[in-house]
């Protein structure tokens, strides 16, 4: 839809927020914020100690004063005493006794509040210190572990394994520390309000606000803890969904023998399952795999082969590719694939999802998330380094078994075949009812006359669902093979009879594999088309067929001008009626001048209010299913000419429309500083005081519905 496009044409219409470097944001969250709580806790502890000492001293003196006053009262009931020293207040002794008794009661309450408040200051300090130490330890541990991880792949696995086990506890410590500090600080300050004139009317409101703030902090902490429970389940890997068919030994006896022979020659472990798919490339994994359309989840080692490539690359190249993949099941690659790669990817996915679903606990959870992302990012350099090494080592092993040029030919050929495969699948997905029953045969027809120049794919990387690969040129040069015309010509050859016959030798019924994969792919395409059409029809029906007329909301401005006019009138009447009291005497000229100025103000305010009322009587804009018509523009704007939109609500409401390059720009009616047509940026800005009976968010949603409906109708008409 058009409204999902980036609003590049609206640049300059929205103020850009100040963005700090990521490292600074993390330092603030993980170090500065916790230290701020520590500093706040120290200040609170000093205040609490001073209050405790004050009440303790007063609590010891007041009983003695009360005893003295009571003796005076017993001897001389009408005596007058001075309270507070020589310059104090003189009062009857009976009043002094009552005042001291009340002070003793207040002191006892104050001492109790002080005793309750004192440990809260330590809670603020302890929580801030815990969060600070956890954040600092996490940052240093991630740095040290990442440095060690660069030494070797085994060091990478060991370092990451240790760090991932401690990461949830570090994240939890940051979260718990900040939660304790926030709640303790809020409760401390709430208790401190007792000393503000002993809970006067104003301090009661502040006390309630502080208690609500403490409650919000506690609620946020609880919500963050609930969200953090996901962190302790970070390592449960979600199955990898792959569109494919699991082939058994009976269904692919030749393939299983072929793979067994390669595994023996490579001294590699055999896969537990072989999956033949349609849209993915060659890969092996020890992560759980779930074939689409099936309930079974494959565990253990899985080898995935792309069906479109099997009749096209040749036996030698196929052996090189499978040998490369099986090399990952030997040596340290097995451990790497099982213990690091899936868990590392799972951590990224989980933390990302956790960050998107923080909700109310977002403030509490933000520091922990920053620490988690920093930990993973610290390994990125080491991960990239070892990924490159493991791919190059697998290439070397495959070339030793299959021949020096087998891997380069396989890399070039699969890369060159990719556009034909993707093009065929895209065409079939776009029009599934027009596709044939065998997409592999359709791909074969596309390339039977040969392939395009493979040289254009040298800087590409082989696709992989869970990992990254070096560029094709780097992998070939590392093997010591020269990329010359002879190699490129061999890679661009058309499929031979031997090539196309290979799948029939590997599978008991290759035709069944092709038809099954094709049928599943086309069924998914049809289902996707049905869902897309339902969404388009719902979007098209979301707006009425009749016009929606919107009026500018001038009532707030009219009331404001009426209020200003009343102020001017009251001021003028006051000056005229009470001129003598205001020091103007009988100066008729001054009174006349003031009266004239106020009358002018009244007339201006009322006149402007009348103008706003007249202006807002007519429609501001009219929304039709096909276009937006504005009272400020001579021509309507077709919805399908709009590339993006935005509604901004500050002092005024602004609708910003970015138009397509080929769309005609409308012309304004008259001059207006609020309505603009920017021909360079191809944007139209329509401003108003507001929309009558509608908030900014409701207006934004209404315009977006019309915009989406127009594009939906156009797409439905195209179908």
N, C-alpha and C positions, 0 to 999 in steps of 0.2 A: 504494500500500500504506500501511497505517496507520503502519508504522514509519518512513516517510519524512516524516511530518508534523512541523512545528516543535514542539518540546517546551516550549511556552509554559506548560503546566500544571505543568511540573517546575521552574519558576523558584524559586529559593531552595534547591533540593536540590543544586545544583552551584555551586561557588565561581566567581565571575567573575574572569577574568584582568584584570590592570591593562593598560589600553590607552593608549598615548601618542599625541599628535597626529601626523598623518602627516608634517607638515613637520619635527617633531622627530626622527622615526625616520629620515627621509632625511638630515637634518644629521648624525646619529650615524653612519649607514652611509657617507656620502660624504665627510665631513670629520673627524669625531672619531675614527673607527676608523683611517683612514690616518694621522692625526697621532699617534695612540697608537703605531703602528708606528714612526713617525719618532722619537718620544721613546724608545721601547725600543731602537731602533738606536743612538741617541746614547749611551745608558747602556751598551749592549753594547760600543760603540767605546771608551769610557772604560775599561771593565774589561779589554778586550783590550789596550789600550795599556799599562795598568799591568802586566799580566802579562808582556807582551813586554819591558818595561823591567826588570822584576824578574828574569826569566830571563836577559836579556842581561847584567845586572850580575853575577848569580851565575855565569854561564858564564865571565866574565872572571876572577873571583876564585878559583874552586875549583881550576883547574889550578895556580895559584901555591901554594895551601895544600897540594895533593897533593905538589908538588915538595919543599916544606919538610919534610913528614912523611916522605917517602921518604928524605931525607938523614939525618933523625934516626934512622929505623929502621936505616939502613945503619951508622951509628956505634954506636948503643945499641939493639939489638933488644928489650931488656926495658924500655925507657923507658916512663914513664907521662906522658901529655899531657892537657891540659885543652882540650876542644873547646867553642866557643861563648862565649869570653870568661872573665873572672875567676870568674864565678858558674856556669860551664858544668860539663859532666859530665867527670869524670876517667876515662880508659880507657887500655889498652895501646896503644902506637903502631901495632901491626899491625892492631888493630880500627879505629883511626881511619883508617888508610890504606884499608881495605876499605870503610868507610862513605863516605869522600869519593869513592872510585871509583864506588860505587853512586849517590851523589848526582849525579855528573857525568853518568852514563848517564840518570838520571831527568830532569836538567835538559835534556839534549839532546832527549829525548822531549817534555818539556813545551814547549820552544821550538818544536818542530815542530808540536805541537798548537796553540800560540798563533799561529803563522804561518798555519795553515789556518783558524783561527777568526776572525782579524782581518778578512778581506774579507767574511765572512758578516755582520758588523755593518753594513758598508756596503750589503750587499744588503738588509738589513732597512730601513735608512734610505732607500735609493734606491727600493725597491718602495713603501714607504709614501708617499714624496714624489710618485712618479709617479701613484699612485692619488688622492692629495689634489689634485694639480694638474689631473688629468683630471676629477675630480668637480667641483671649483670652476669650471673652464672650462666644463664642460657645463652647470652650473646657471646661470652668468652668460650663456652663449650662448643658452640657452633663453629666459631672461628678456628679453634684448635683441631676439632674433628675434621673440618674441611681441609685444613693444611695437611693433616695426616692422610686423608683420603686420596690426595694427589700422588702418593708414592707408588701405590699399586692397587690393582683391583681387589685383592684380598684385604688390603688396608681400608679401601673404600667400604667394603661390606662390613668389616668389623667396626669401623668408626660409626657408620650409619646405624648399625644394629644397636650399639650402645646408646647412641643419641636418641634413637626413636623410642627406646625403652624408657629413657628418662624424660623425654619431651612432654608426655601428658602430665607428669608430676610438676615440671617447671611451669607449664601453662596453668595448672590448677593452683600452684602457689601464688602466681601473679594474680589470678582471679580472686582467690580467697583473701590474699593480703589487701587488695584494693577494696574488696567488699567490707572487710572488717574496719579498715580505715575510714571508709565513707560513712558507714553506719555509726561508728563511734564518734566521729567528728560531728555528725549531724545531731546525735543525741546529746553530746556535750554542750553544743551551742544552744540546743533547746532547753537544757537544764539551766544554762547560764541566764536565760531570760527571767528566771525567778527573782534574780537580784535587781531587776529593773523595777524599782519602786514596788517590789513584792507583788508582781503580777497585776499591774494596773490594766485598764481597758486596752491600751495600745499594746502592751507587752503580751497580753493574752492572745491577741491576733498573731503576733510574731511567734509566740510559743506554738500555737497551732500550726503555723506555716512550717516551723522547724521540725515539728513532729511528723508532718506530712512529708517533708523532704527526707527525713530519716526512713520513713516507711517506703518511700519511692526507691531510696537507695537499697533497702533490704529486698524489696520486690525485684529490682533490677538484678541484684546479686543472685537471687533464687532462679530467675529466668536464665541468667548467664550460666549458672551451675547446670541447669537442665540441658542447655545447649552444649555445655562442655562434656556432657556424657557421651556425645558423639566422638569426642577426641579419644576417649579410651577404647573406642571401637574402630579406630582409624585403620586398622590393619586387616579388617575383613574385606577381602577383595570382591568387588562386584564382577559377575561373569562378563566376559567379552562377547557381545552379540555379533555373530558373523552369519551372513547369508550363505549357507552351504549345505552339503550333503555329506554325512559320515559314511565312508566306504569301508566295508569289512574285507577280510581276506577272500571271502567267496565272491564278493562283488568286484574286487580289483586284485586278482591273484598276481598278475604281472607287476603291478605297481608295488605291492608289498614285497615281492622278491627283489625288485629293482632297488627299493629303499633299504632292504636288509643287506644287500650286497654293498651298497654305498656306506652304510653304517659300519660294516665290518672293515672295509678298506680305510675308513676314517677313524676307526677305533672309537666310535661314538655310540651313545645310547640310542636304542630304537625308540621311535615315538609310540605312545600308547594308542593314539588315534590318528587317523588321517582324514582330513576334512577337505573336500573339493568344493570351492566356492565360485562365485561369479564376479564379485565386485572388489574383493581384496586382492593383494599381491601374494608373493611367496613369503611365508613367515613361520616361525616356530615359537611356541610359548608354553610355559608351565602354569600360566594363570588359568583359572576356570574359563571355559568357552561354552557358549550356549548357541547352537545353531538356530537361526530364526525359524519360527514356525514349529519348533519342537519344544518339549518340556525337559528333555534330557540335557544335563550340564556335563560337559566333558571335563574330566580331571586328569592330572598327570601331564605327560608331554604330548602336545598336539602339533602336528605338521599340517599346515594349510597350503593347498595348491590352487592357483587360479585356473579354472577350466578353459577360459579363452586363450591362454598361452600354451596349453599342452599340445595342440596340433600345429603350432606355429614356430616354436623355437628350436626344435630338433633335439635328438637324444643326447648329444654331447653337452649342449648348453643346459638341458634339463638336469643332467647329472651334476653339472657344475653348480647350478642353483641349489638343488637339494643337498649336495655336499656342503655347500656354504652354510645352509640352515642347520644341517646335522652337526656341523662343527660347533654350533652353540650348545649342543648337548654333550660336549666333551670338556674335560678339564674344569677350569673355574667358571666357564660360561654357564654351566648348569646351576651352580650356586648363585651366580649373579642374576640369572633369569628368574630363579625362584625366590631368592631372599631379598633382592634389592629392587630390580626394575618395576615389578608390579606394585610393591609396597610404596616405592617412591612416587609413582604415578597416582596411587590411591590416596596418599597423603595430600597431594596437591588438590585432587578432586574434592576430598572431604573438607579441607580447610576452606576452599573456595565456596562450597555449598554452605558451610557453617557461617562464613562471613555474610552471605546473602540472606540468611535467615536468623539474624541475631535478634531482631525485634526489640522488645523493651530492654533486654539486657545488653544492648549494643555497646553502651559506654563502658560497662564493666568488662565486656569480652574483647573490646578493641585492643588493649595492650597484649593479651594472650595471643590474639590472632597475629599481631605484628611480630611477636616472637616466633610463632610457628612458621610464618612465611619467611622470615629472615633465616631460620634454621635450614629450610629447604633450599632457599636461594644460595646459601653458602656452599652447597654441594654442586651447584650447577656447573661450575668450571671443571671440577673433578669428574662429574658425570659425563660431560661432553668429551673430555679427554679419553676416558675409558671406553665410551661408546665408539669413538673413532678407532681406538686400538683393537677392540674386539671385532669390529667389522673387517678391518684390514687383515687381522689374523685369520678370520674365517675365510676370507678371499684367498689367502696364501695356502691354507690347507686344502681348499677345494681345487686350486690350480695344480697342486702336487699330484692329485689323484686323477683329475680329468684332463689335464694338459694345460700348458701355459696360456693359451689364447681362449680357453673355454670360458673362463670367467668374464674377460672383456667382451667376448661375443654375446654372452648371456646378458650382461648389463646393457649393452648397446641395443640388443634386439628387443628386450622387454621394454626399454624406455621408448623405442621407436614404435612399438606396437601399441603403446598406451593410448595415443590419440584415437586410433581406429577403434579400439575397444570401448573407450569412454564415449566416443561419438555414436557408436551403435547402441550402447545401453541408454544414452540420453534420448536418442530418437525413439527407442522402444518405450521408454518411460513416458515420453511426451504423448505418444499415440499408441497405447498398448493394443488397441483393437486392430491396428494395421500391421503389427509386428508378426513375423513368422513364428512357427513353433520351435525353431532351433536358432537361438541367437548366436551360437558358435559358428553355425554355417553362414549366417549373415556377416559376421566378422571376417570369416575366411574369404568371402567374396570381395570384401573391401580391400584386401591386401594381396590378392592372388597375382596381381601384376607387379608386385614388389613394394618396398617400403620407401618412405621419403628419406632424406639425408639424415643419418643418425648423428652427425656432428652437432646438430642444433640442441641435442639433449645432453651434451657432455657436462654441463654445469648443473644438471638436475640431480636430485637425490631420489633414490628408490623409495617408494611409499612403504610405510609400515604402520600398523595400527597402534603400537605401544612404544615405538622407539624412533630414533633419528639415525640417518645414515650419512656418511661423507658423500661428496659429489662423485659422479661417475668418473670424471676425468682424474680426480685424485686417486680413486681406487685402482684405475687402470695403470696410471703412472707408478704407483707403489709396487705393482707386480712386475715392473720392468718391461712392460709391453709397449711398443711404439704405436701410437695412433696414426696410422698412415692410410693411404687410399685403399690398399688391399684389405685392411681390416674393416674399414667402413663399407666397402663393397660387399664383403661377406656378410656383414651385419644387416645390409639392406636387401638381401636376396628375397625373392618370393618363396612361399612355402612349397616344398617339394612333396612328391608322393610319399617318400619315406617319413617326412615330418608329419603329414596329415594322417598317416597310418599308425603313428606311435600310440595315440590314445586307445585305438582298437586292440593293440597288443597288451596294453596295461590294464584295461577294464574288460570285464566279462560282457558288458552291454553299454558301450560308450553312448549310444543313441539314447538310452534311458536316462543316463546322467544328464545329457544335454537338454532333453525335453523336461526333465524334472526341475532343473535349475531355471529354465526359461519360464515354465509354468508358474513357479513360485515368484519369480521376479515380476512377471506380468500381472499376477494376482495382486501383489503389493502395489504395483503402479495403479491398477484400477481402483483399489481401495483408497489410495492417496488422492486420486482424482475425485472419487466420490466425496471424501471428507473435505477436499478443497472446494468442491462445488457447493456443498452444504454451507460451508463458511461464507462463500461469496453470496449465496442466496440470502443467508441471514443478514449479512452486511447490507445488501441491496434493499432488503425489506425493513431495515432499521430506521428509515426516514419516511415521512408521509409523502403521498403524491401531491398534496396541495402545498401551497407556498407557506413558509414560516416567516412572519413579519416580526421584526425586532425593533423596539423603540429605545431611544437613549433615555437613561434614567437621570432626569434633571431635578428630581425632588430634593435630594440632599442639598444641592446648590441653591435651590429656591428657598428652602428653609434657612440655610445659612445667610442668604442675602436678607431675608425677612428679619432674622435676629440682629444682623448688623444695622439694618434700618431702625429697628426698635432702640438699639443702643444710641445711635445718633440722635433720634428723637428725644429720648430720655435725657441725654446730655444737654440738648438745646433747651428743653423745657426747664431743666434744673438751673441752667445759667440765667435764663430770663426771669424765672420765679424767685430764685434765691441769689440774685446778683449781689445784693448788699452783703449777705452773709459770706459770700465767696470773695469779698474784697474788691468787687467791681464798682461799688458805690452806685451813683446814678448816671454813670457814663453810658448814655444811650448809643453812642457810636460803637463802643465795644460790644454791647449787647446785640446790636444789629449785625455786626460782623460775625460774631459767634453764631447767631441765629441763621445767618445766610450760609455759613459753612456747614452747619449741621443739616440745614434744609437741603443743601446740595448733596451731602452724603446720603441723606434719606432718599432723595430722588434717584441718585445713581444706583443705590442698592436695589430699590424697588424696580427701577428701569431694567437693570440687568436681570433681575428675577423674572420680569415679564418677558424679556427677550429669550431667556432660557426656556420658559414655559412655551412660548411660541415655537421655538426651534425644535423642541422635543415632541411637539404634537405630531409631526410627520414621521414616517418610518425612517429608521436609521439605516437598516439594510434588510433585504429580503432574501431568504435562502430558498432556492428551488432545487429540485433533484439534479438539475443540470448546471446551475451556475449560482454565483453570489452576485446580487445587485446591491449597490450602495448608493445612497443619496449624495455621496461625495465624488462619485465617479460617473463619467458619461457612458462607459460601456460596461457590461457585466463581465465577470471573470469566470470562465468555465472551470469547473472543479478539476477536470482532467488536465488543465493547464498549470495546476498547482503542484510543485515538486515537494514542498514542505510547508509547514505552518507552525506558528507559535502564538500563544496568548500570554501577554505580560500584564500584570496588574500591580502598578505602583501608585503614583498620584492619579493616573488615568489608566483606563483599560485600553490596551493596544492589541490589535490583531495584525500579525505580520505574516504575509504570504510570499513565499519564494516561488517564482514562476520558471517553467522550463525555458531553455534557450530559444526554442522555436515558437513559444507562445507570444501572442501580441500583448503589448502593455497598454493598459487603459489610460485614459486622460482624466485629469482632475476637473472638477467643476469649481471654478473660482479659485481663490487663494486661501490656503489654510496652513498654519504652522503645525497642525497636528496630523494632517493627512498627507502622506508623501508617496511619490512614485519614483523610485531610484532606478534609473535606466541602466546604470553601470552594474549594480548588483542584482538587477531584475527582481526587486522586492517592492511590495505594496504594503504600506503601513496605514491602517485605519484606526484612529483613536476616538475614544468617547469617554464621557464621564461615568459610564457604566451601562449595563443593559437592564432595562426595567423588568423587575420580577425574576432576575436571574443573577446568580453569583458568577464570578470569573471562571471557576472550575466547571460549572454547568454550561456556560457559554463555550468553553474550550471543548467539552465533550460533544456538544451539539454540532459544532463546526466539523469536528473530526468525523462524526457519524456521516454527515453529508459528503465529506471528502472520500471516506472509505466506500460509501455506497456508490458514488459515481465511478470510481475505479473498478469496483466489483461488477457493476453493470457492463462496463466496457469489456472486462475480461470474459464475462458470461456471453456477451454478444460475439466475441472473437471465437469462443468455443463452438 
